[in-house]
Amino acid sequence: MARVPSTLGSAGPLSCDFLDLRVTEHGPHARVVTVAGEIDALTAPQLGTLLTTQLAATSVLVIDLERVRFLGSAGLSALFAANELATRENRYLWLVFHYRGMVNRALEVAGLSEQFNVAETVVAALINSL
């Protein structure tokens, strides 16, 4: 695993008080974006930009949402847009979260559960992408 240099600012990984984003490489064709905090109208654009950038650089993108405390409609929209981009570009996008957690509830309420590839662990998502 290696931290991707393009995601580092002068202070380290992209982060603010409400959202922390970290990108690691997993081999030449896969990256994992680890998201922690709140994904709302304030932070969703930052996440969306990062996901678009990563999808342009890799064929497999895993988004680890285990440490997300809040996922609002703007966050759902950013994830959906990234998934649509991945589909158009013939890339694989996976979401990682517990099935009994808040992220799953947000996806179910929005009617988006069936739109994504989902795994319970990053390792499972990476293996399923082979």
C-alpha positions as CSV (number, residue, x, y, z in Angstrom):
1,M,0.0,0.0,0.0
2,A,1.2,3.5,-0.8
3,R,-0.4,6.9,-0.2
4,V,-1.1,8.6,-3.5
5,P,1.0,11.8,-3.7
6,S,-1.7,13.8,-5.6
7,T,-4.0,13.5,-2.6
8,L,-1.5,15.2,-0.2
9,G,-1.7,18.9,0.5
10,S,0.8,20.9,2.4
11,A,-0.7,19.7,5.6
12,G,-1.0,16.0,4.6
13,P,-4.1,14.1,3.5
14,L,-7.1,16.0,2.3
15,S,-9.2,16.8,5.4
16,C,-11.2,19.4,7.2
17,D,-13.0,19.4,10.5
18,F,-15.9,17.3,9.1
19,L,-14.3,15.1,6.5
20,D,-11.1,13.1,6.2
21,L,-10.2,11.5,2.8
22,R,-7.2,9.2,2.4
23,V,-6.2,7.4,-0.8
24,T,-3.9,4.4,-0.9
25,E,-2.8,2.4,-3.9
26,H,-3.3,-1.4,-4.0
27,G,-1.2,-2.5,-6.9
28,P,-1.0,-0.8,-10.2
29,H,-4.8,-0.8,-11.0
30,A,-6.6,-0.4,-7.7
31,R,-7.0,2.4,-5.2
32,V,-8.9,2.7,-1.9
33,V,-10.5,5.9,-0.8
34,T,-11.0,5.9,3.0
35,V,-13.7,8.3,4.1
36,A,-14.2,9.4,7.7
37,G,-16.6,12.0,9.1
38,E,-19.7,13.7,7.6
39,I,-20.7,13.8,3.9
40,D,-23.1,16.6,3.5
41,A,-23.7,19.6,1.2
42,L,-20.5,21.2,2.6
43,T,-18.2,18.2,2.1
44,A,-19.8,16.3,-0.8
45,P,-18.1,18.4,-3.5
46,Q,-14.7,17.6,-2.1
47,L,-15.5,13.9,-2.1
48,G,-17.0,14.1,-5.6
49,T,-13.9,15.8,-7.0
50,L,-11.6,13.3,-5.4
51,L,-13.6,10.3,-6.7
52,T,-13.6,11.7,-10.2
53,T,-9.9,12.2,-10.1
54,Q,-9.3,8.7,-8.8
55,L,-11.5,7.1,-11.4
56,A,-9.5,8.8,-14.1
57,A,-6.3,7.2,-12.8
58,T,-7.3,3.6,-11.9
59,S,-9.6,0.8,-13.1
60,V,-10.7,-0.3,-9.6
61,L,-11.8,2.2,-6.9
62,V,-13.0,1.0,-3.5
63,I,-14.6,3.6,-1.3
64,D,-14.4,2.6,2.4
65,L,-17.3,4.3,4.2
66,E,-16.9,2.5,7.6
67,R,-16.0,5.6,9.5
68,V,-18.7,7.9,8.0
69,R,-20.9,9.4,10.7
70,F,-23.4,11.1,8.4
71,L,-24.4,10.6,4.8
72,G,-26.8,13.2,3.4
73,S,-28.4,13.6,0.1
74,A,-25.5,15.6,-1.4
75,G,-23.2,12.7,-0.3
76,L,-25.5,10.1,-1.9
77,S,-25.5,12.2,-5.1
78,A,-21.6,12.3,-5.2
79,L,-21.4,8.6,-4.7
80,F,-24.1,8.0,-7.4
81,A,-22.3,10.3,-9.9
82,A,-19.0,8.5,-9.3
83,N,-20.8,5.1,-9.8
84,E,-22.3,6.4,-13.1
85,L,-18.9,7.6,-14.2
86,A,-17.3,4.3,-13.4
87,T,-20.0,2.4,-15.4
88,R,-19.5,4.7,-18.4
89,E,-15.7,4.3,-18.3
90,N,-15.8,0.5,-17.8
91,R,-14.2,0.8,-14.3
92,Y,-15.1,-0.9,-11.1
93,L,-16.4,1.0,-8.1
94,W,-17.1,-0.7,-4.8
95,L,-18.6,0.7,-1.6
96,V,-17.5,-0.9,1.8
97,F,-19.7,-0.6,4.8
98,H,-21.5,-2.7,7.4
99,Y,-24.9,-3.9,6.2
100,R,-26.5,-2.8,9.5
101,G,-24.9,0.6,9.6
102,M,-25.9,4.2,8.8
103,V,-24.6,4.1,5.2
104,N,-26.7,1.1,4.3
105,R,-29.8,2.8,5.8
106,A,-29.2,6.0,3.8
107,L,-28.8,4.0,0.6
108,E,-32.0,2.0,1.3
109,V,-34.1,5.1,2.2
110,A,-32.9,6.8,-1.1
111,G,-33.7,3.6,-3.1
112,L,-30.1,3.3,-4.2
113,S,-29.0,0.0,-2.5
114,E,-29.1,-2.0,-5.7
115,Q,-27.2,0.6,-7.7
116,F,-23.8,-0.2,-6.2
117,N,-21.3,-3.0,-5.8
118,V,-21.1,-3.5,-2.1
119,A,-18.6,-5.4,0.1
120,E,-18.2,-5.7,3.9
121,T,-14.4,-5.3,3.8
122,V,-11.9,-3.6,1.6
123,V,-10.1,-7.0,1.0
124,A,-13.4,-8.5,-0.2
125,A,-14.0,-5.7,-2.6
126,L,-10.5,-5.9,-4.0
127,I,-10.7,-9.7,-4.5
128,N,-14.2,-9.4,-6.2
129,S,-12.7,-6.9,-8.6
130,L,-10.1,-9.3,-10.0
